[in-house]
Amino acid sequence: MDSGTAVSTTRLKRSLTLWDLILYGIIVIQPVAPMSVYGVLSDSGHGHVVTTILIAMVGMLFTAFSYGRMARVYPSAGSAFTYVGQEINPVLGFITGWSMVMDYMLNPMICIIWCSQIAHVFAPNVPYAIWAIFFAGVFTALNVQGIKTSARVNTLLATGMGVVIAIFFVAAARYIFGNAHDGAAFFTRPFYDPETWDMRAVFGATSIAVLSYIGFDGISTLSEEAENPRRNILLATVLTCFAIGILSALEVYAAQLIWPSSKPFPNSDTAFAYVAGHAWAPLFGVVGFTLLVANFGSGMGAQIGAARLLFGMGRSKALPESFFGAVDPKRHVPRNNVLFVGVLSLIGALLVEIPIHRTTVCSVGQGVSTLFCYGLGAQMLNFGALIAFMGVNLAAFVHYFLRQGQRTFVNLTAPLAGFLICLALWLGLSTPAKIVGVIWLAVGIGFGAWKTRGFRGTLINFDLPEEES
């Protein structure tokens, strides 16, 4: 830590509006989120992509509601770590925060890898490593400038992706209504096709569709930089989840009308690009570039969330406060954490190379090992995220239904429904993801035990400084 960064004695600066929060959430989740997994969802759900997206949206809305309500109680940067630690148990809060660290650290790393690989395809003469250094450097440089700089970049990215999505919808409408179809059944088949409907397959695909929503929880990590957080975090979290769900459903609905599920894709990993190109040929390359832009925004946003989570844990003394609890006095950002996440993400991106268009094949370095793959990385993201989701739903139940005595139907069913849905999804994760996740949790528990001499000392201090006037 240098002399220009001091240990936090104040909160972060409140400067984000409701619109800034919604844009941040949309960028982190990605307005083109279902495009990357469209082919996999279509194959797994026997063509019922729209249905899986909508079922997943309903499930995630329960958790989004719990996040927003807990942000009303604890409008600080710690997010699920704070909610669980304050309402249930500090040790469980620490474990929740530790599991989220894995989630938040993997996300920017995977985005750097994805962006670098796609950029390498567009410019093969530039080595992958150079692209990785470039994207990690840009993410970090923009985030160090301050939260408002990141918000302005998010606005530009959202505008650009919005234009591409609008062009896709126009091309889709032109293609759909310009070609013959078999009547009303043509328009209802994406929701329910009696010839291919399989309830088990649909719910299995729904666990994959949830990936389209992972990231909305990052909004709560900005609680300390949001204006009127007790109102705006709840609205932004729920509205973002709902908006992404409806937009995603419309995107895949149009795609299914263009390219019926009975017709196989040349490549499932790039299925949506083929669909867009089928509607209008130039869209094949445009969609590929848009996915690059989307992952750029998602990676930058994920780094913001990771830095704020580490700041919350550092200030609460769950992690070394002198480093992780420090704030840049000029720009009011946890600069050490932004740099820390940027460096670790770059190291991971340089060590791990994921071939584009072959996400089931993995390589580390020069391809010597299959230790890591994109699918495993995504499931490991879900391991940490779903633990946090379960914890927040339980915290909301404990706070409102038990402690506050507000024994209403909503306070009972909403958090418990969110918990059970997330538990079912967590249990459905692959065995390798669970093994790696459990190892990560064991390391965290060991660190906590060492720090508190067998959990006999104070693990976390949740006392927050007063707001700046």
C-alpha positions in Angstrom: 0.0 0.0 0.0 1.4 3.4 -1.0 1.1 6.7 0.7 -1.6 7.8 -1.6 -4.0 5.2 -0.3 -5.3 5.2 3.2 -7.1 2.7 5.3 -10.8 3.4 5.0 -12.1 5.7 7.7 -15.2 6.7 5.6 -17.6 5.1 3.4 -17.3 5.1 -0.4 -18.7 8.1 -2.3 -22.4 8.0 -3.2 -22.7 9.0 -6.8 -24.6 6.3 -8.7 -28.2 6.9 -9.8 -30.9 4.3 -10.2 -30.2 4.4 -14.0 -26.5 3.8 -13.4 -27.2 0.8 -11.2 -29.6 -0.7 -13.8 -27.1 -0.2 -16.6 -24.3 -1.8 -14.5 -26.5 -4.8 -13.9 -27.5 -5.1 -17.5 -23.9 -4.9 -18.6 -22.6 -7.4 -16.1 -25.3 -9.9 -17.0 -25.1 -8.9 -20.7 -28.1 -7.9 -22.8 -27.0 -10.6 -25.3 -26.6 -13.2 -22.5 -28.5 -16.1 -24.1 -26.7 -15.8 -27.4 -23.6 -17.6 -26.1 -25.5 -20.6 -24.7 -28.4 -20.7 -27.2 -27.2 -23.8 -29.0 -26.6 -25.7 -25.8 -30.0 -24.7 -24.4 -31.7 -25.7 -27.7 -30.1 -29.1 -27.6 -30.6 -29.8 -23.9 -34.2 -28.5 -23.8 -35.3 -30.2 -27.0 -35.9 -26.8 -28.6 -37.7 -25.1 -25.7 -35.2 -22.3 -25.2 -37.8 -19.6 -24.5 -39.5 -21.7 -21.8 -36.2 -22.4 -20.0 -35.3 -18.7 -20.1 -38.7 -17.7 -18.6 -38.6 -20.4 -15.9 -35.1 -19.4 -14.9 -36.2 -15.7 -14.7 -39.1 -16.5 -12.3 -36.6 -18.5 -10.1 -34.0 -15.7 -10.1 -36.6 -13.0 -9.4 -37.2 -14.4 -5.9 -33.5 -14.1 -5.1 -33.3 -10.6 -6.7 -36.1 -9.6 -4.4 -34.2 -10.9 -1.4 -31.0 -9.1 -2.4 -32.9 -5.8 -2.8 -34.7 -6.1 0.5 -31.5 -6.9 2.4 -29.7 -3.9 0.8 -32.4 -1.8 2.5 -31.2 -3.1 5.8 -27.5 -3.0 5.1 -26.7 -0.5 2.4 -22.9 -1.3 2.4 -20.4 -2.8 0.0 -20.2 -6.2 1.6 -23.4 -7.6 -0.1 -24.2 -11.2 0.8 -21.1 -11.4 3.0 -22.6 -8.7 5.2 -26.2 -9.9 5.0 -25.4 -13.5 6.1 -22.8 -12.4 8.7 -25.1 -9.9 10.3 -28.4 -11.8 10.3 -27.3 -15.5 10.7 -23.8 -16.0 11.9 -20.4 -14.2 11.3 -18.7 -17.5 10.4 -21.4 -18.3 7.9 -21.0 -14.8 6.6 -17.3 -15.3 6.2 -17.9 -18.6 4.3 -20.4 -16.9 2.1 -18.0 -14.1 1.3 -15.2 -16.5 0.6 -17.3 -18.5 -1.8 -18.3 -15.2 -3.5 -14.6 -14.4 -3.9 -14.1 -17.4 -6.1 -17.2 -16.4 -8.2 -16.1 -12.8 -8.5 -12.5 -13.6 -9.3 -13.3 -16.2 -11.9 -15.7 -13.9 -13.8 -13.3 -11.2 -15.0 -10.6 -13.9 -15.7 -13.0 -15.8 -18.0 -14.1 -12.6 -19.7 -10.5 -11.7 -20.4 -9.9 -15.1 -21.9 -13.1 -14.9 -24.0 -12.4 -11.4 -25.3 -8.7 -12.2 -26.0 -9.6 -15.4 -27.9 -12.3 -13.6 -30.0 -9.9 -10.7 -30.7 -7.2 -13.2 -31.7 -9.7 -14.6 -34.2 -10.3 -11.2 -35.7 -6.5 -10.3 -35.6 -4.6 -13.6 -35.6 -1.2 -11.8 -36.1 -1.5 -10.4 -32.6 -0.6 -13.1 -30.0 -3.2 -14.2 -27.5 -1.0 -13.1 -24.6 -0.9 -9.5 -25.9 -4.6 -9.4 -26.2 -5.0 -10.7 -22.6 -2.6 -8.0 -21.3 -4.5 -5.4 -23.3 -8.0 -6.3 -22.0 -6.8 -6.8 -18.4 -5.0 -3.4 -18.6 -8.1 -1.6 -20.0 -10.4 -3.1 -17.4 -8.1 -2.1 -14.6 -7.3 1.4 -15.9 -11.0 2.3 -16.4 -12.0 1.0 -13.0 -9.2 2.8 -11.2 -10.5 6.1 -12.6 -13.6 5.9 -10.5 -17.1 4.5 -10.4 -18.6 7.3 -12.6 -16.1 6.6 -15.4 -17.2 3.0 -15.3 -20.8 4.1 -15.4 -20.2 6.2 -18.5 -18.5 3.3 -20.2 -21.4 1.1 -19.3 -23.8 3.6 -21.0 -21.8 3.5 -24.2 -21.6 -0.3 -24.2 -25.3 -0.7 -23.5 -26.1 1.7 -26.4 -23.9 -0.2 -28.8 -25.4 -3.6 -27.9 -28.9 -2.1 -28.0 -28.3 -1.0 -31.6 -27.2 -4.5 -32.6 -30.1 -6.2 -30.9 -32.5 -3.8 -32.6 -31.0 -4.6 -36.0 -31.3 -8.3 -35.2 -35.0 -7.9 -34.4 -35.6 -5.9 -37.6 -33.8 -8.6 -39.6 -35.7 -11.3 -37.8 -39.1 -9.8 -38.4 -38.3 -9.2 -42.1 -37.3 -12.9 -42.4 -40.1 -14.4 -40.4 -42.9 -12.5 -42.1 -41.3 -12.8 -45.5 -41.4 -16.6 -45.5 -44.2 -19.0 -45.3 -45.1 -20.8 -42.1 -47.7 -23.3 -40.9 -50.1 -21.0 -39.0 -50.5 -20.3 -35.3 -48.6 -23.4 -34.3 -45.5 -21.9 -35.8 -45.6 -19.0 -33.3 -46.4 -21.2 -30.2 -44.0 -24.0 -30.9 -41.0 -22.3 -29.2 -42.9 -22.3 -26.0 -44.4 -25.8 -26.2 -43.8 -28.4 -28.9 -45.9 -31.5 -28.1 -43.7 -33.6 -30.4 -40.4 -32.9 -28.5 -41.7 -31.8 -25.0 -39.8 -33.5 -22.2 -40.3 -32.0 -18.7 -37.0 -33.5 -17.3 -35.0 -32.1 -20.3 -36.6 -28.7 -20.0 -35.8 -28.4 -16.3 -32.3 -29.7 -16.9 -31.8 -27.0 -19.5 -33.2 -24.4 -17.0 -30.2 -25.0 -14.8 -28.0 -23.9 -17.7 -30.4 -21.0 -18.6 -29.7 -19.6 -15.1 -26.2 -18.6 -16.4 -28.0 -15.9 -18.4 -28.8 -14.2 -15.1 -25.7 -14.7 -13.0 -24.3 -11.2 -12.1 -27.4 -9.3 -11.0 -26.2 -9.7 -7.4 -23.3 -7.5 -8.3 -25.6 -4.5 -8.0 -25.7 -5.0 -4.2 -21.9 -4.6 -4.0 -22.4 -1.0 -5.1 -24.8 -0.2 -2.2 -22.3 2.1 -0.7 -21.9 4.2 -3.9 -25.6 4.4 -4.7 -27.8 7.3 -4.1 -30.8 6.3 -1.9 -29.6 2.7 -1.7 -32.6 1.5 0.4 -34.8 2.2 -2.5 -32.6 2.1 -5.6 -30.8 -1.2 -4.9 -34.1 -3.1 -4.6 -35.5 -1.5 -7.7 -32.4 -1.9 -9.8 -31.9 -5.6 -8.8 -35.4 -6.7 -9.6 -35.8 -4.5 -12.7 -32.5 -5.7 -14.1 -33.4 -9.3 -13.6 -36.8 -8.8 -15.1 -35.6 -6.7 -18.1 -32.8 -9.2 -19.0 -35.3 -12.1 -18.7 -37.8 -10.5 -21.1 -35.1 -9.3 -23.5 -33.5 -12.8 -23.5 -36.8 -14.5 -24.1 -37.5 -12.2 -27.1 -34.1 -12.8 -28.5 -34.3 -16.6 -28.4 -38.0 -16.6 -29.5 -37.0 -14.7 -32.6 -34.1 -17.1 -33.1 -36.3 -20.2 -32.9 -38.7 -18.8 -35.4 -35.8 -18.2 -37.8 -34.2 -21.6 -37.3 -36.5 -24.3 -36.1 -35.1 -26.7 -33.5 -35.7 -29.6 -35.8 -32.8 -28.3 -38.0 -29.4 -29.0 -36.5 -26.8 -26.3 -36.1 -23.4 -26.5 -37.8 -21.8 -25.7 -34.4 -23.8 -25.5 -31.2 -21.3 -23.2 -29.6 -21.9 -20.5 -32.2 -25.5 -21.3 -33.0 -26.9 -17.8 -32.5 -24.4 -16.3 -34.9 -25.6 -18.8 -37.6 -29.2 -18.0 -36.8 -28.5 -14.2 -37.2 -26.6 -14.8 -40.4 -29.5 -16.9 -41.7 -31.8 -13.9 -41.2 -29.3 -11.4 -42.7 -25.8 -12.5 -43.8 -23.8 -9.6 -42.4 -25.1 -10.3 -38.9 -22.9 -13.4 -38.6 -19.8 -11.3 -38.0 -21.7 -8.5 -36.3 -23.0 -10.9 -33.6 -19.5 -12.2 -33.0 -18.2 -8.7 -32.5 -21.1 -7.9 -30.2 -20.3 -10.9 -28.0 -16.8 -9.5 -27.7 -18.2 -6.1 -26.6 -20.6 -7.8 -24.2 -17.8 -9.8 -22.5 -15.7 -6.6 -22.4 -18.5 -4.9 -20.4 -19.1 -7.9 -18.3 -15.5 -8.4 -17.4 -15.1 -4.7 -16.4 -18.2 -4.9 -14.3 -17.2 -8.1 -12.6 -13.9 -6.5 -11.6 -15.8 -3.7 -10.0 -18.0 -6.1 -8.0 -14.9 -8.2 -6.9 -13.1 -5.1 -5.7 -16.1 -3.9 -3.7 -16.6 -7.4 -2.2 -12.9 -7.5 -1.1 -13.2 -4.0 0.3 -16.2 -5.0 2.4 -14.4 -8.0 3.7 -11.2 -6.0 4.3 -12.9 -3.2 6.2 -14.7 -5.8 8.3 -11.3 -7.4 9.1 -12.2 -10.7 7.5 -9.2 -10.1 5.2 -6.1 -7.9 6.0 -7.6 -4.4 6.5 -4.4 -2.5 5.7 -4.6 -3.7 2.1 -8.1 -4.7 1.2 -9.9 -2.1 3.4 -8.0 0.9 1.8 -9.7 3.6 -0.3 -8.0 6.0 -2.7 -8.7 9.4 -1.1 -8.9 11.2 -4.5 -11.2 8.9 -6.5 -12.9 7.2 -3.6 -12.3 3.7 -5.1 -10.7 0.6 -3.4 -7.7 0.9 -5.7 -5.6 -1.8 -4.2 -8.5 -4.3 -4.8 -9.0 -3.2 -8.4 -5.3 -3.7 -9.1 -5.3 -7.0 -7.1 -8.2 -8.4 -9.1 -6.7 -7.2 -12.4 -3.3 -8.9 -11.8 -4.8 -12.2 -10.7 -7.2 -12.2 -13.6 -4.4 -11.6 -16.0 -2.2 -14.3 -14.5 -5.1 -16.8 -14.8 -5.8 -15.7 -18.4 -2.2 -16.2 -19.3 -2.0 -19.7 -17.7 -5.4 -20.9 -19.0 -6.3 -20.9 -22.7 -9.8 -21.8 -23.8 -10.2 -22.6 -27.5 -13.1 -20.7 -29.0 -15.8 -22.8 -30.7 -14.6 -25.9 -28.8 -15.7 -25.2 -25.3 -15.8 -28.9 -24.4 -12.1 -29.0 -25.1 -9.7 -27.3 -22.6 -6.1 -26.5 -22.4 -3.7 -25.0 -19.9 -0.6 -23.2 -21.3 0.4 -25.2 -24.4 -2.3 -27.8 -24.0 -0.3 -30.1 -21.7 -3.3 -30.6 -19.3 -7.0 -30.5 -19.3 -7.1 -29.1 -15.8 -9.5 -26.3 -16.6 -12.2 -25.7 -19.2 -14.8 -23.1 -19.9 -17.7 -25.3 -18.8 -16.0 -26.1 -15.5 -15.2 -22.4 -15.0 -18.8 -21.5 -15.6 -20.0 -24.1 -13.1 -17.5 -23.0 -10.6 -19.0 -19.5 -11.0 -22.3 -21.0 -10.2 -20.9 -22.8 -7.1 -20.0 -19.6 -5.4 -22.9 -17.6 -6.7 -25.6 -20.1 -5.7 -24.1 -20.4 -2.2 -24.4 -16.6 -1.9 -28.0 -16.7 -3.3 -29.0 -19.3 -0.8 -27.4 -17.3 2.0 -29.2 -14.1 1.1 -32.6 -15.8 0.8 -32.1 -17.2 4.3 -30.9 -13.9 5.6 -34.0 -12.2 4.3 -36.2 -14.9 5.9 -34.5 -14.5 9.2 -34.6 -10.7 9.2 -38.1 -10.1 8.1 -40.0 -13.2 9.1 -38.3 -14.2 12.3 -36.5 -11.1 13.8 -38.9 -8.4 12.7 -42.0 -10.6 13.2 -43.4 -9.6 9.9 -45.1 -12.9 9.3 -46.7 -12.3 6.0 -47.1 -14.7 3.1 -44.5 -12.8 1.0 -41.9 -12.8 3.8 -42.3 -16.5 4.2 -42.7 -17.9 0.6 -40.4 -15.5 -1.4 -37.1 -16.2 0.4 -37.8 -19.9 1.0 -38.8 -20.4 -2.7 -35.6 -18.6 -3.7 -33.5 -20.7 -1.3 -35.0 -24.0 -2.5 -34.6 -23.1 -6.2 -31.0 -22.2 -5.7 -30.4 -25.3 -3.7 -31.8 -27.5 -6.4 -29.6 -25.8 -9.0 -26.5 -26.1 -6.7 -27.1 -29.8 -6.2 -27.3 -30.2 -10.0 -23.7 -28.8 -10.6 -21.2 -31.2 -12.0 -19.0 -33.2 -9.6 -15.7 -31.6 -10.7 -17.2 -28.1 -10.0 -18.3 -29.3 -6.5 -14.9 -30.8 -5.7 -13.0 -27.6 -6.7 -15.6 -25.5 -4.9 -15.3 -27.5 -1.7 -11.5 -27.3 -1.8 -11.8 -23.5 -2.1 -14.2 -23.4 0.9 -11.9 -25.6 2.9 -9.0 -23.2 2.3 -11.2 -20.3 3.4 -12.3 -22.1 6.6 -8.7 -22.9 7.3 -7.7 -19.3 6.9 -10.5 -18.2 9.2 -9.6 -20.8 11.8 -5.9 -19.7 11.7 -6.9 -16.0 11.9 -9.1 -16.5 15.0 -7.1 -19.3 16.6 -9.8 -21.9 16.1 -12.6 -19.4 15.7 -12.1 -18.3 19.3 -11.3 -14.7 18.4 -13.2 -12.0 16.5 -13.5 -13.1 12.9 -15.5 -10.1 11.5 -16.1 -6.5 12.7 -19.3 -5.2 11.0 -19.1 -1.7 12.6 -19.3 0.8 9.8 -18.1 4.4 9.8 -20.6 7.3 9.7 -21.7 8.6 6.3 -19.8 11.6 5.0 -21.8 14.8 5.1 
